[in-house]
Amino acid sequence: MRINGKWLLCDDGVVRPVIRGELLAGDGCWKAVEFLVDIGADRTVLNTDILSKLGLPLLEAEEDLSVLGRDITDLFAVIIDRPGNVVCLLSQRHRYTIIQD
């Protein structure tokens, strides 16, 4: 399995690695979500905008990107390569090789 992401220019002018996924809403429909790939985050976190779209209970929080944490990324090989313009999650039959030019 290969899930491709991208480098996203955010409102604050910083370029961040993101992966697009889908979450099941309270009404049974799937909703598209962009997640910041953060290999240092212990858990995946949803922002309040996404929670309201999903029809789930809200907590007080600042508006920001949702975060894809290690509870999910530990299931994949995570590639975040800014010079190569790659954001990617790999598992199952996909692998990567590092070579020296």
C-alpha positions as MATLAB code, in Angstrom:
seq = 'MRINGKWLLCDDGVVRPVIRGELLAGDGCWKAVEFLVDIGADRTVLNTDILSKLGLPLLEAEEDLSVLGRDITDLFAVIIDRPGNVVCLLSQRHRYTIIQD';
ca = [
       0.000    0.000    0.000;
       1.277    3.447   -0.881;
      -0.430    6.631    0.281;
       0.996    9.737   -1.350;
       0.928   13.076    0.376;
       2.191   16.515   -0.543;
       3.951   19.583    0.787;
       1.297   22.179    1.637;
       1.952   25.919    1.860;
      -0.051   26.933    4.949;
      -1.609   30.324    5.755;
       1.374   31.238    7.964;
       3.801   30.823    5.033;
       5.302   27.547    6.293;
       5.376   24.489    4.014;
       4.300   21.314    5.865;
       3.976   17.601    4.947;
       0.327   16.493    4.720;
      -1.542   13.300    3.853;
      -5.141   13.301    2.642;
      -7.412   10.701    4.181;
     -11.078   10.061    4.824;
     -12.963    9.769    8.104;
     -16.371    8.249    8.722;
     -18.841   10.915    9.881;
     -21.661   10.449   12.349;
     -24.143   10.326    9.436;
     -22.333    7.375    7.812;
     -20.697    9.438    5.032;
     -16.943    9.614    4.421;
     -15.342   13.071    4.678;
     -11.984   14.101    3.170;
      -9.426   15.348    5.713;
      -5.864   16.651    5.381;
      -3.500   15.573    8.169;
      -0.168   17.108    9.117;
       2.307   14.189    9.186;
       4.011   14.503   12.581;
       6.218   11.531   13.455;
       6.781   13.027   16.912;
       3.078   13.244   17.828;
       1.940   10.417   20.102;
      -1.646   10.458   18.862;
      -3.722   11.541   15.915;
      -5.649   14.742   16.673;
      -8.610   16.229   14.810;
      -9.169   19.971   14.721;
     -12.526   21.499   15.648;
     -13.454   22.233   12.026;
     -13.110   18.546   11.114;
     -14.977   17.422   14.239;
     -17.906   19.700   13.429;
     -18.033   18.371    9.831;
     -18.073   14.826   11.231;
     -20.887   15.638   13.638;
     -18.774   14.594   16.637;
     -18.599   16.305   20.062;
     -16.351   19.380   20.179;
     -13.707   20.423   22.700;
     -12.256   23.926   23.054;
      -9.100   24.214   20.918;
      -7.280   26.549   18.560;
      -7.978   26.099   14.832;
      -5.058   24.305   13.187;
      -4.262   21.329   10.963;
      -5.354   17.896   12.134;
      -2.310   15.800   13.089;
      -1.537   12.247   11.980;
       0.316   10.780   14.962;
       2.341    7.682   15.778;
      -0.780    5.682   16.630;
      -1.266    5.571   12.836;
       2.199    6.286   11.381;
       3.765    3.368   13.324;
       1.848    1.093   10.915;
       3.801    2.491    7.942;
       7.234    3.406    6.681;
       6.956    7.209    6.671;
       8.907    9.152    4.059;
       9.103   12.924    4.475;
      11.620   14.218    1.945;
      11.461   17.984    1.429;
      14.325   18.246   -1.128;
      12.798   15.367   -3.112;
       9.274   16.799   -2.724;
       7.934   13.488   -1.329;
       5.443   12.779    1.457;
       4.471    9.116    1.498;
       3.260    6.272    3.743;
       4.288    2.733    2.724;
       3.197   -0.690    3.962;
       2.560   -4.246    2.825;
       4.120   -4.849   -0.609;
       5.714   -1.409   -1.033;
       9.282   -0.712    0.117;
      11.928    1.908   -0.351;
      15.682    1.839   -0.864;
      18.219    4.492    0.040;
      21.165    4.730   -2.355;
      24.171    7.007   -2.498;
      24.857    8.817   -5.778;
];
